[in-house]
């Protein structure tokens, strides 16, 4: 078995993982949630309105402030939706798994021991500007 086929096998196993299955399930629920989808649509419309207003030569700072307030309120409502909360939690769990897998692969490719290579979330200093990318 070559390395590409082994990678495909890893991905087949990844898709059997509970975190993957949960993410797929909650994503389907979020996609089927008409109220949530309407809120997301409203959020996108407000975001476009801000972009359009900001691009105008004679833009109104008052209107931009009002649109920003509306956008923040809409975002807060979206993020309070139970299906969005479940999606974000499942996405975070899946992202953590992928970070760990990526760290093991990267460290091994750099000569590290595959048996001990791992992801250490506490090593993140929080300054993403100097990071090669954990997200």
C-alpha positions, 0 to 999 in steps of 0.5 A: 500500500502506497502513502496515498492509499494509506491516506485514503484509508485514514480518511475512511477511518476519519469519516467513521469517527463520532466527531465527523458523524456528529458534525454531519448530523448537526450540519444537516439540522442547521441546514434544515432549520428554516428560521436559522437559514432566514437569519443567516440570509438576513445577516448576509444582506446586512453585511452587503448593505454595510459594504455597499454603504462603505463603498459610496463616495458620500457614505453616511457614518450614521447609516454605517453605525446603524447597519453595524448595530443591526449586523451585530444584533443579527449575529448574536441572534444567529449564534444563540440558535440551538442548531448553530450552537450545536454546529459550532460545538461539533465543528470545534471538536472536529477542528481539534481532531484535524489539528491533532492529525495535522500536527502528527503528520507535520511533526513526522514529516519534519523528522519527529517520532510518529509514536510521540508526535502530537498536538499541544493546544497549550503551546498556542500563544494566542498571537495568530499573526506569528502562527503558521496556521492552526485554523 
